[in-house]
Each structure stands twice: as structure tokens, then as C-alpha cells.
Amino acid sequence: MNIIDRFISYTEINTTTNRANGAAGIMPSSPGQMVLAKKLADELIGLGMQEVQVAETAIVTATLPANIDTDAPVVSFFAHLDTSAEQSADTKAQIKRHDSDAICLNTELGIYLSEKEFPELADYRGEEILVTDGTSLLGADDKAAIAAIMDALQHFQAHPEEKHDTVKVAFVPDEEQGLRGAKAFDVEAFGADFGFTLDCCGIGEFVCENWNAGNAVVTFTGQSAHPMSAKGKLKNSLLMAHKFIAMLPPGEAPEYTEGREGYYWVKELKGNSAKTVLNLDIRDFSFEGYKKRMAFLQQLADSCNDLWGGVEIDLSNRYENVANSLQGDTAYVVDIAKQAYANNHIEMKQIPMRGGYDGAVLSQNGLPCPNLFTGAHNFHSIYEYLPVKSLRAASKVVQEIIRLTSEKSINRN
């Protein structure tokens, strides 16, 4: 099967993540994810993979056995099964040739993907582009990754003369709501030494650093009173929360920051005059900067509690910067990716990811795991699109990493 047909067949399965089910601890959160998981397992068996397993959580794992005798590190590749909850309609993928300043997605509804709105589209003039009909996500996040990995495995099945070490692959559910699949993944049982996720990004982009991320839940307990006798008695927890928010550093919020600038994100505020709960996200690329931000919030909550009483804060860590796991003895993982890009004449563009991805959790759990491009753009949008050449390039990079890992072990022995 060619890579385009593969990708389109995956988009035909609705795997929209279900936030309500996820919040209830159900995994996979949507039935389509299990449908896709079982489809992939059948395809993996058909490609001659061994140790193919589908867990009750829809986590799929498989092994491409080595055809050389070496004691080498085992490389692995990851993608996620679910698509974002921003749109839940079925995907109607189509291929369009980009020959003008806009691509018509839907004639009846007058929906266009235009260079005026998305200037980077101009980079793909003259190319075939995978798009939707403008009524759903494309699902390239992350089915482009699945297609690229499966296409690479198909290549090695078709070319047994190419020598390679053991390769592991995994597909996990519910990345789109807190990296739940990666958090449930058993790194030790998987048996890989390092890995790569494929998630996000135009051709050439490469992620080997992202946030150190944490959460803060601040609870303000006030005292309710009837307004006719409230003087000296009413203690309004909503106003306490607003005063707390006003004391956060000005300008250090997502809407004011970019690049490696960290922030405090006031995510949710719920309550009444008697009790109010504030949820914040804390993000910083530097581990020292992250610790300072968490310490600042603790100090602010303590000070407010001294002033008003009834202020409690619960701080927790979500995931670490993947860069923390790619130092020293594991730096070779990035070097292999750099060489794979170069060997495919792709300019590597290292970008700091202002978000989390499965590789951050996997790295934190002992599996160094930077992120490769899929070639797609405009994730979580009806304007999501995937240049065909970029998708093919993603598969070529996966293949080259497998070759380079094997050459590394051959040279070592």
C-alpha cells in the first residue's frame, strides 16, 4: 500500500479524543481509537512484525526483528491514535494540487485555504496537498506520523537485503488530553534504548526541547453572608482570587510571550463568594526558571494566606523538558537525527516546542525521545493540510534513522 492510501484510510476512522471520558479515567477515551489500534495491529502482522500487541488501553506495540547479529541500542518510533476535540466531524480527506494563491476546500460552502491567511502555504506551490473539505480536522495530527512509520516498516519488509538492528514501534491513545497514553506506557517492558515521536511540524523541523510544565490549584475559602448584614462579615473568595491573579507578573502570560519565554497561564476560575478555585499552568524552558516560578507561586499563596486567611495552593509537576534527557551519553540520539535529515537533503530547523508531547513523558520515564516532523501544518484546525512530498520525506527520515542506527552498531562491532 502506498503512503497516501495508508494515510487516507486512517483518516476514515474517527478517533476524536473524548474529554469527558478522559476526565473519568477511561482509556481509550473514544471507541474509534481502538478500531484504529486493531487495524494497525493487523497491518503490522501483515508486514511481518513480531510481538504485535494491542492492550485494553489501545496501546499498540510491535517489533521489527534485527537481521544482523549485534548488541546495539534499540531504536523506536511513536505516534498517537487520537485527534483533537476541536472538531469531531468525520474527515473527508482529498488531494488538491496547489497551483494558485488558494485551494478550494469546499465549493458549496465557499471554504478556501489561502496563502493570504497562511503564508507558508506558498512554499508548496506546484505540489499535491492533502486537505479536508473544510468541515473537520484532517487528522494529520497524528495519522501522518502513523502512515510514515508504517510506510518505513513496509520498506524494510520489501527490502530484506537491507541490514538493520531491532526496531520497536508504538501507537498510543489520548495524547490530545494530557499525554495520557504516554503516561500509561510501560517504557521498561517496551525494551527500547531511545526513540523518536513524530508529531507536528513542517518539513525539516525538529524538537529536542520543550517546556518544563507544572500545574497550580489555588483554593480561596471565604465567608458568605447576606448583604443586609454583610459588613464586617462577608469575605468574598472571588475577590481574593482576582487580587491573587492581579499580583502575577504582568506580561508573563501566553498571549504576551513567544520563543523560550515562560509564563503563568490563568486557565480556569470557578466559584462563588464562599469558595473559589483557580487553576494555572506554569511553563518554562529552563529548569531553574521553572523552579523559580513554582517557588514564586508558593510564596505568593503563603503571603496571601497570612493577609486574608483561607488560601491554599497545590503545586504539581506535569512533564519535564526533553532536553534534560538528551545530554551527555544520550546526545547521540540528536546526532543520528541530524545525519538522517542531512542524508535526505533536508535542512534541520531545531525549534523549541511551546507545548507538551508524548516524547517529553517518555524521556522523563527513561526513554530519550526527541520529535521528528510529519510535514503537516495548521493542527487542530479545519485548515490543517499535509503536503504529500513532506509526508514521504517523513518516512524517508525514519528509514534513514534505522539505517544509521544499524551502521552505528556495525561500526562499533
GUPALUM-586152 format. One record per residue: residue in three letters; x, y, z of N, C-alpha, C in turn. Coordinates in steps of 0.05 Angstrom, whole numbers, plus 32768, in hexadecimal, padded with zeros to 4 digits. Layout:
// residues N
ALAXYZXYZXYZ;...
// end
This chain:
// residues 413
MET80117FE88000800080008000801280198000;ASN800B802D7FEF801B80457FEF801480578007;ILE80268069800D802380788026800A808A8026;ILE80028094800E7FEA80A5800D7FD180958013;ASP7FCF807E80067FB7806D800C7FB780658029;ARG7FCE805F80347FCF805980517FC480708062;PHE7FCF8087805D7FC6809E806D7FA880A3806A;ILE7F9E80A380527F8180A8804E7F708092805C;SER7F798079805B7F6A806480687F6980698087;TYR7F7E807480927F7E807A80AF7F6B809180B5;THR7F6A80A580A37F5980BC80A97F3B80B480A7;GLU7F35809E809B7F19809580987F0E808A80B2;ILE7F1F808680C67F17807D80E07F17809480F3;ASN7F00809B80FE7EFD80B281107F0980AB812B;THR7F1F80B881327F2C80B3814B7F2D80CC815D;THR7F1980DD815A7F1880F5816B7F1A80EE8188;THR7F2C80FA81977F2E80F581B37F1580FF81C2;ASN7F0D80F181D67EF580F881E57EFD81028201;ARG7EFB811D82057F058129821D7EF681208236;ALA7EDC811C82337ECC8113824A7ED480F78253;ASN7ED880E582407EE180CA82477EFD80CA8252;GLY7F0E80DB82467F2980DD82517F2980E7826D;ALA7F1980FB82747F178105828F7F0D80F082A2;ALA7EFE80DD82987EF380C782A87F0780AF82AA;GLY7F1E80B2829D7F33809E829F7F308087828B;ILE7F1F808B82777F1A807782627F30807A824C;MET7F3D806382467F51806482317F5080498221;PRO7F4D804B82077F4B806481F77F31807281FC;SER7F32808D81F97F1B809D81FF7F05809B81EA;SER7F0C809181D27EF8808F81BD7EFB807481AF;PRO7EE6806781A67EE7804C819A7EF7804B8181;GLY7EF7806181717F06806081587F24805C815B;GLN7F2E806381727F4B805F81777F5180418179;MET7F3F803281857F43801581867F408008816A;VAL7F2D8013815B7F298009813F7F43800D812F;LEU7F4E802581317F67802A81237F7E8019812E;ALA7F7F801581487F94800581547F937FE88149;LYS7F7C7FDD81477F797FC1813D7F807FC08120;LYS7F787FD581117F7F7FD680F47F9E7FD680F1;LEU7FAB7FE681017FC87FE880FF7FD57FCE8107;ALA7FCA7FC1811B7FD67FA781247FD47F93810D;ASP7FBD7F9280FF7FBB7F8080E87FCF7F8780D2;GLU7FD27FA080CD7FE67FA980B980027FA280C1;LEU80087FA680DA80237F9F80E480297F8180E1;ILE80157F7180E780197F5480E4801D7F4E80C6;GLY800E7F5B80B580117F588098802C7F60808E;LEU80397F73809C80547F7C8094806A7F6B80A0;GLY80627F5680AE80767F4480B980817F4D80D4;MET80747F5F80E1807E7F6880FB80797F528110;GLN80897F52812580867F3E813A807D7F4C8154;GLU80747F3C8167806C7F47818180577F5D817F;VAL80457F59816C80307F6D8168801B7F6A817E;GLN80167F7F818C80037F7F81A37FF17F9781A2;VAL7FD87F9381AA7FC57FA981AE7FBB7FA781CA;ALA7FC17FBA81DB7FB87FBA81F77F9B7FC381F9;GLU7F8F7FBF82107F747FC882147F727FE68212;THR7F887FF482167F89801182147F8C801B81F8;ALA7F8E800881E57F93800E81C87FB0801481C2;ILE7FC2801181D57FDF801481CF7FE77FFC81BE;VAL7FF3800381A77FFD7FEF8194801B7FEE8195;THR80277FD6819780447FD48195804B7FBD8182;ALA80627FC08175806B7FAB816280897FAE815F;THR80957F98815480B27F97815180B97F8E8135;LEU80CB7F9D812880D87F95810F80F27F878118;PRO80F47F6D8115810C7F5F812081257F65810F;ALA813B7F65811D81557F6B810F815B7F5580FB;ASN81687F5C80E681737F4880D381917F4980D2;ILE819D7F5580E781BA7F5480EB81BF7F4C8109;ASP81D67F40810E81DB7F37812981ED7F4B8137;THR81E17F5D814681F17F71815581E47F768170;ASP81F37F81818281E97F89819C81E77FA8819B;ALA81D27FB2818E81D07FCE818981B87FDA8197;PRO81B87FF5819B81A1800281A781897FFF8195;VAL81717FFC81A081597FF78191814B8012818D;VAL81468019817481388031816D811A802C816C;SER810A8041817280ED803E817280E080578167;PHE80C78054815E80B8806A8152809B806A815E;PHE809180828163807780848170806580988160;ALA804B80928161803780A48157801E80A18168;HIS800C80B481677FF480B181777FDB80AD8165;LEU7FC8809F81717FB0809681627F9A80AB8160;ASP7F9880BC81757F8180CE81777F8580E78167;THR7F6F80F581617F70810F81557F6281228169;SER7F68813C81667F5F815081797F4181538179;ALA7F37815C81907F1A815F81947F0F81798189;GLU7F20818A817D7F1681A381717F00819E815C;GLN7F038189814D7EEF818181397EEA8163813C;SER7ED1815B813A7ECB813E813E7EBE81328125;ALA7EBA814181107EAD813680F87EC0812280EA;ASP7EB5811080DA7EC580FD80CB7ED5810C80B6;THR7EEE810280B27F00810F809F7EFA81068083;LYS7EFA811980717EF7811380547F10811D8046;ALA7F25810E80487F3F8116803D7F3E8116801E;GLN7F4D812880137F4F812A7FF67F6B81357FEE;ILE7F73812F7FD67F8D81397FCC7F8781507FB8;LYS7F9481667FBD7F92817D7FAB7FAE81867FA1;ARG7FB0818D7F887FC981997F7F7FC881B77F84;HIS7FDE81C17F907FDE81DD7F987FEC81ED7F81;ASP7FDB81F87F707FE582077F587FDF82257F59;SER7FD1822E7F6D7FCA824B7F6E7FCE82557F8A;ASP7FC3826C7F917FC782777FAB7FB4826C7FC0;ALA7FA2825A7FB87F8F824E7FCB7F8682337FC0;ILE7F7F82217FD37F7482077FCD7F5782077FD5;CYS7F4581FF7FC37F2981FE7FCA7F2481E37FD8;LEU7F1C81E57FF27F1681CD80017EF981C47FFD;ASN7EE781D77FFB7ECB81D07FF97EBD81E57FE8;THR7EB681DE7FD07EA981F17FBE7E8E81F97FC8;GLU7E7E81E67FD27E6381EC7FDB7E6381FF7FF3;LEU7E7681FC80057E77820D801D7E8A8225801A;GLY7E98822680037EAA823C7FFE7EC2823D8011;ILE7ECD822780177EE48225802A7EFE8222801B;TYR7F11823480207F2B823480127F4282338026;LEU7F578226801E7F708227802C7F828239801C;SER7F89825180277F96826680177FB1826D8022;GLU7FC28275800F7FDD827F80167FDC82998026;LYS7FC782A880217FC482C2802F7FC182BD804D;GLU7FB182A980547FAD82A380707FC38291807B;PHE7FCE8280806B7FE3826D80737FFB82708060;PRO800C828480648022828A805180348272804B;GLU80388260805E804B824A805A804182378044;LEU80278239803D801C822880288029822D800E;ALA80348245800A8042824D7FF1805A823C7FEC;ASP806682308002807D821F7FFF807782067FF0;TYR805D82007FED805681E67FE1804881EA7FC6;ARG804C82017FB9804182057F9E804A81EF7F8B;GLY803781E47F7C803E81CF7F68803D81B47F74;GLU803781B17F8E803781977F9B801B818D7FA0;GLU801981737FA4800081677FAD7FFD816A7FCB;ILE7FE581727FD47FE181787FF07FC881687FF9;LEU7FCB815A80107FB5814D801C7FA68160802E;VAL7F8C8163802A7F7B817680387F608168803F;THR7F4F8177804E7F34816D80537F21817C8041;ASP7F07817880467EF3818780377EEA81A08047;GLY7EFA81A7805C7EF581BF806B7EE081BB8081;THR7ED881A280877EC4819D809C7ECF818D80B3;SER7EE9818780B37EF4817680C87F13817B80C9;LEU7F1F816F80DD7F3D816E80DC7F45815A80C7;LEU7F5E815C80BE7F69814880AB7F71812F80BB;GLY7F7C813380D37F85811C80E37FA2811680DD;ALA7FB0812780CF7FCD812380CB7FDB812380E6;ASP7FCF813080FA7FD8812F81167FC781198123;ASP7FCF810081217FEA80F7811C7FEB80E08109;LYS7FD780DE80F77FD580C880E57FEA80C980CF;ALA7FF480E180CA800B80E480B8802380D580C3;ALA802780D680DD803D80C880EB803980AA80E8;ILE802080A180ED801B808480EB8021807A80CF;ALA8018808980BB801D8082809F803A80818099;ALA804A809480A380668095809D8075807E80AA;ILE806E807780C2807A806080D08074804680C2;MET805A804380BB8052802A80AE805E80278093;ASP8061803D8085806E803D806A808B8035806D;ALA8099803F808180B58038808580B7801A808B;LEU80A6800F809B80A67FF280A180A17FE28088;GLN808F7FEC807780897FDE805E80A27FDE804C;HIS80B17FF4804D80CA7FF5803D80DD7FDE8045;PHE80E17FDB805E80F47FC6806780EA7FAA8063;GLN80CF7FA7806380C47F8D805D80C97F86803F;ALA80C77F9B802E80CB7F97801180E87F95800A;HIS80FA7F9D801C81177F9C801681267F8E802C;PRO81237F74802D81307F648043814F7F658040;GLU81597F6D802981767F6F802681827F868035;GLU81717F99803E817B7FAF804E817E7FA7806B;LYS81977FA98075819C7F9F809081947FB480A4;HIS81887FAA80BA817E7FBD80CF817D7FAF80EA;ASP817F7FBE80FE817C7FB4811A815E7FB28121;THR81597FAA8139813D7FA9814381317FC58143;VAL81187FC6813A81097FDF813A80EF7FDB8149;LYS80E87FED815B80CE7FEB816980BC80028160;VAL80A27FFD815F808F8012815980788011816D;ALA806C802881728055802981848042803F817C;PHE8029803A817F8014804D817A8003804F8193;VAL80008068819D7FF3806C81B77FDA807D81B5;PRO7FC7807A81C77FAE808981C67FB180A481D5;ASP7F9E80B581D17F9780CC81E27FAF80DF81E8;GLU7FBF80E381D47FD480F881D77FC8811381DA;GLU7FB1811781CE7FA5813281CC7F99813C81E6;GLN7F99812B81FA7F8F813482147FA2812B822A;GLY7FB8813A822C7FCB813582427FDE811E823E;LEU7FE4811682257FF78101821F7FF180E8822E;ARG7FD880E182307FCF80CB82417FDB80B08238;GLY7FDC80AB821E7FE7809282148004808E821B;ALA801480A38217803080A2821E8034809E823C;LYS802380AA824C802680A782698020808A8272;ALA800F807D8262800880618269801B804D825C;PHE802D8056824C803F8045823C80558039824E;ASP8059801F824B806E8011825B80888012824C;VAL80988025825280B28029824480C480118248;GLU80C68008826180D87FF2826780D17FD88258;ALA80B77FD2825880AE7FB9824A80B27FBB822B;PHE80B17FD4822180B37FD8820480CE7FCF81FA;GLY80E37FD5820980FE7FCB8202810D7FDA81EE;ALA81077FF481E98116800581D7812A801581E7;ASP8140801E81D98154802E81E68150804C81E1;PHE8145805381CB813E806F81C48128806F81B0;GLY811C808681AB810680878198810280A2818C;PHE80EF80A3817A80E780BC816E80C880BC816C;THR80BC80D1817480A080D5816D809F80E48153;LEU808980E08145808380F1812D806980FF8133;ASP806B8119813580538128813D805881468137;CYS8046815181278047816D8120805C8174810C;CYS805C818C81048073819A80F78076819580D9;GLY807D81AB80CC808381AA80AF809D819C80AA;ILE80A28195809180B98186808980D381948093;GLY80E48184809F80FE818E80A980FE819680C6;GLU80E7819A80D280E781A380EE80ED818B8100;PHE80FA819181168103817D8129810281888145;VAL80F68179815780F381828173810481718185;CYS8116817E81938126817181A88126818181C2;GLU8112819481C4810E81A281DD80F181AB81DD;ASN80E581AB81F480CA81B581F880C881BF8215;TRP80B081C3821E80AC81CE823980B481BB824F;ASN80BC81C6826580B881BA827F809C81C48287;ALA808A81B2828E806E81BA8291806381B182AC;GLY805381C382B8804681BD82D1802B81C982D3;ASN801C81C182E8800181CA82ED800081D68309;ALA7FEE81EA830D7FE981F583277FCB81F6832B;VAL7FC181EC83417FA581EF83497FA481FF8362;VAL7F99821783617F97822983787F7A822A8381;THR7F768224839A7F5B822483A57F58823B83B9;PHE7F44824B83B47F3E826383C57F24825D83D5;THR7F26825C83EF7F0E825783FF7F068271840D;GLY7EEE827B84077EE4829384137ECF828E8428;GLN7EBE82A2842B7EA882A0843E7E9082AD8432;SER7E7B829E842D7E6382A984217E5282B78437;ALA7E4282CA842E7E3182D984407E1B82E7842F;HIS7E0482EB843B7DEF82F9842D7DF78316842B;PRO7DF3832384147DFC833F84107DEF83528424;MET7DD8834C84307DCC835F84437DDC8361845D;SER7DEC834C84627DFC834D847B7E1983448475;ALA7E23834B845D7E3D834184547E548351845E;LYS7E50836984677E67837A846F7E76836D8486;GLY7E91836A84817EA2835E84947EA083408496;LYS7E8E833384867E8B831684877E918309846C;LEU7E88831584567E8C8309843C7EA983098435;LYS7EB382F2842C7ECE82EF84237ECC82E28407;ASN7ECF82F283F37EC882E983D87EE082DB83CB;SER7EDE82C183C87EF482B183BD7EF982B883A0;LEU7EE582C083917EE982C883757EFC82E08373;LEU7EF882F383857F09830B83847F258304838D;MET7F2782F183A07F4282E883A87F5182DC8390;ALA7F4382CC83807F4F82BF83697F5882D48355;HIS7F4782E883507F4E82FD833D7F66830E8346;LYS7F68831383607F7F8321836B7F9883108367;PHE7F9682F6836B7FAD82E483687FB682E5834A;ILE7FA382E383387FAA82E4831B7FB882FE8314;ALA7FAE831483207FBA832F831A7FD783318323;MET7FDF832083367FFA83218340800D830F8330;LEU80038301831C801582F1830A8025830582F9;PRO803D82FE82F1804F831082E28041831982C8;PRO803E833382C48031833D82AB804283358292;GLY8034832D827D804283278264804C830A8263;GLU804A82FB8279805482DF8278803C82CC8276;ALA802E82CF8260801782BE8259801A82B5823C;PRO800C829F8234801082958219800C82AA8203;GLU7FF982BC82077FF382CF81F2800882E581EF;TYR801B82E68201803082FA8200804C82EE81FB;THR804E82D481F8806882C781F7806C82B781DE;GLU808582B181D7808C82A181C080A7829481C4;GLY80AF828381B180CA827681B380CD826881CD;ARG80E3826F81DC80E9826181F580E08270820D;GLU80CE8283820980C38293822080AE8282822F;GLY80B2827F8249809F82708259808782818261;TYR80748274826F805C82838276804D8275828D;TYR8039828482978024827A82A9800A827D8299;TRP7FFB826882977FE2826882887FCA8264829B;VAL7FBB8279829E7FA2827782AE7F8E8267829D;LYS7F8B824E82A47F7D823B82927F5F82398299;GLU7F58823A82B27F3C823682B97F37824282D5;LEU7F20824F82D87F17825B82F17EFA825482F6;LYS7EF58245830C7EDA823D83127ED482428330;GLY7EBC824B83367EB4824E83517E9F82638356;ASN7E9C826A83707E89827F83787E96828E838F;SER7E87829D839D7E9382AE83B27E9E829D83C9;ALA7E94828583CD7E9D827483E37EB6826483DC;LYS7EB8825A83C47ECF824A83BC7ED5824D839F;THR7EEE825183987EF68254837C7F1082448377;VAL7F11823783607F28822783597F348232833F;LEU7F4E823783407F5D824283297F71822D831F;ASN7F70822783057F84821582F97F97822482E7;LEU7FB0821F82EA7FC5822C82DA7FD7821782CE;ASP7FE1821D82B67FF7820D82AA8011821E82AD;ILE8027821082B38041821E82B68053821182A2;ARG80628222829280738218827D808D8228827D;ASP80A38219827980BD8226827680D082128269;PHE80E0821B825680F482098249810B8202825B;SER81138215826B81298211827E811E82038297;PHE812C81EE82A0812481E182B9812681F482D1;GLU813B820482D1813E821782E78128822C82E6;GLY8121823582CE810B824882CB80F1823C82D4;TYR80ED822382CD80D4821582D580D2821382F4;LYS80E8820C830180E8820A831E80E28225832B;LYS80ED823A831F80E88255832A80CB825C8327;ARG80BF8255831180A2825B830D8091824C8322;MET809782338326808882248339808C822F8356;ALA80A48237835B80AA82428376809C825D837A;PHE809B826D8364808D82868366806F8283836D;LEU8063826F83608046826A8365804282618382;GLN80548250838B8051824783A78054825F83BA;GLN8067827083B5806C828783C68054829B83C5;LEU8049829F83AD803282B083A9801A82A683B9;ALA8015828C83B67FFF828083C58002828283E3;ASP801B827D83EC8020827F8409801B829B8413;SER802482AF8403802182CB840B800482D2840C;CYS7FF582CA83F87FD882D083F77FC982C2840E;ASN7FD282AA84157FC6829D842B7FCB82AB8446;ASP7FE482B684487FEA82C684607FD982DF8462;LEU7FD382EB844B7FC28303844B7FA582FE844F;TRP7F9A82EA84407F7D82E684407F7482CD844E;GLY7F8682B8844F7F7D829E84597F6D82908443;GLY7F6C827684457F5B826684327F6782638416;VAL7F81826584147F8E826183F97FA0824883FB;GLU7F9B823583E97FAB821D83E77FB4821983CA;ILE7FCC820E83C77FD6820983AC7FE081EC83AA;ASP7FDA81DF83937FE481C5838D7FF481C68373;LEU800E81C28375802081C3835E802781A78355;SER802781A2833B802F81888331803E818A8317;ASN804F81778311805E817682F8804F816682E3;ARG804F816F82CB8042816182B58056815182A4;TYR806A815F8299807F81518289809781638289;GLU80AE8157828180C78166828080CE816C8263;ASN80E1817F826080ED8185824780FD816D823D;VAL80F7816482248104814D8219812381518217;ALA812B816B821681488171821581578166822D;ASN81498164824381558159825B815F813D8258;SER8152812E8245815981128240816B810D8228;LEU81748123821B81848120820381A0812D8207;GLN81AB8128821E81C58133822581D9811C8228;GLY81F2812282268207810E822C820580F5821B;ASP820280DE8227820280C4821A81EB80C18206;THR81D680D0820881BF80CD81F681BF80E281E0;ALA81D380F381DF81D3810881CA81D580FD81AE;TYR81DE80E481AC81E080D7819181C580D48184;VAL81AF80D48194819480D28188818F80E98175;VAL81968101817E81928119816D81A581188155;ASP81BD810E815981D1810C814381C680FA812D;ILE81BA80E4813481AF80D18120819980DF8110;ALA818880EE811E817380FC810F817F811180FC;LYS819281208106819F813480F481AA812780DB;GLN81B7811080DE81C3810380C781AD80F980B4;ALA819780EF80C0818180E480AF817580FB809F;TYR8171811280AB81678129809B817A81308085;ALA81948132808C81A8813A807881AA81268061;ASN81A8810D806781AA80F88052819280F9803F;ASN817C8105804981648109803781638125802C;HIS81798134802F817A81508025816481618030;ILE815F815D804A814B816D80588159817F806C;GLU81558198806B816181AB807E815381A88099;MET816281A180AE8156819E80C8815181BA80D5;LYS813981BE80DF813281D680ED812A81CF8109;GLN813D81D2811C813781CB8137812581E18144;ILE810E81D9814E80FB81EC815A80F581E48176;PRO80F281F8818880E981F281A380CA81EF81A2;MET80C081D881AB80A381D381AA809681E081C2;ARG808481F381BD8076820181D3805D81F081DA;GLY806281D881E2804D81C681E9805981AB81F2;GLY8047819881F88050817E8200804B816A81E9;TYR8059815481EA8054813F81D6805D812581E4;ASP8055810F81D8805980F581E5807780F081EC;GLY808980FA81DA80A580F581DF80B0810281F9;ALA80A38117820280AC8123821B80A781108232;VAL809081038233808980F08248809B80D78245;LEU809E80CD822C80AE80B5822880CB80BA8231;SER80D680D2822A80F180D9823280F480DA8250;GLN80E080E6825D80E180E9827A80E080CD8287;ASN80D480BA827980D2809E828480E9808C827B;GLY80FD8098826F811580898269811B8082824C;LEU810A808C823A810E8086821D811280A0820E;PRO812C80A8820A813180C181FC812280C281E1;CYS811380D881DD810080D781C780FA80F381BC;PRO810B80FD81AA81058117819C80EF81128187;ASN80E88127817880D18126816680D9812D814A;LEU80D0811C813780D48120811A80BB812D810E;PHE80BE813A80F780A8814680E98096813180DC;THR807D813880D8806B812980C78066813780AC;GLY806B815180AC806781618094804D81718094;ALA803C816D80A88022817A80A88022819680B4;HIS800E81A580AE800A81C080B77FEE81C480C2;ASN7FEA81D980D27FD081E280DC7FC181CC80EC;PHE7FCF81BF80FE7FC281AB810E7FAB81B7811E;HIS7F9781A681247F8081AD81347F6E81C18125;SER7F6F81C1810B7F6081D580FB7F5481C780E3;ILE7F3E81D280D97F3381C880C07F4581CF80A8;TYR7F5981E080AD7F6C81E780987F8681D7809A;GLU7F8581C180A97F9C81AF80AB7FA281A4808F;TYR7FBC81A380887FC38199806E7FDE818A806F;LEU7FE38179805C7FFA8167805C800581658040;PRO801C8172803A8028816E801F80318151801C;VAL802A81458005803181298000804F81248001;LYS805F81367FF5807C81337FF6808781338012;SER807B8143802380848145803F807E812B804E;LEU8067811F8049806081068055807380F0804C;ARG807980EF8033808C80DB802980A880E08035;ALA80AF80F9803980C980FF804580CB80F68062;ALA80B480F7807080B480EE808C80BA80D0808D;SER80AE80C1807A80B480A4807980D1809F8072;LYS80DC80AF806080F880AB8058810B80B18070;VAL810480C58080811580CA8098811480B380AC;VAL80FC80A880B080FA809080C2810B807980B7;GLN810A8074809D811A805F8091813880648095;GLU8140807D8091815C808480948166808280B0;ILE8155808980C3815D808580E08162806880E6;ILE8151805780DB8155803A80DF816F803180D3;ARG8175803A80BB818F803380AE81A7803E80BF;LEU81A5805680C781BB806280D581C0805580F0;THR81AA804D80FE81AD803F811781BB80248112;SER81B4801780FC81C17FFE80F681DE800280EF;GLU81E4801680DF8200801C80D88210802380F1;LYS82048030810482118037811D821A801E812C;SER8208800A812C820E7FF1813A82227FE1812B;ILE82207FE1811082337FD18100824F7FDD8103;ASN82527FF78103826C8004810782777FFF8123;ARG82657FFD8136826D7FF9815282787FDD8156;ASN826D7FCA814682757FAF8149828C7FA88136;
// end
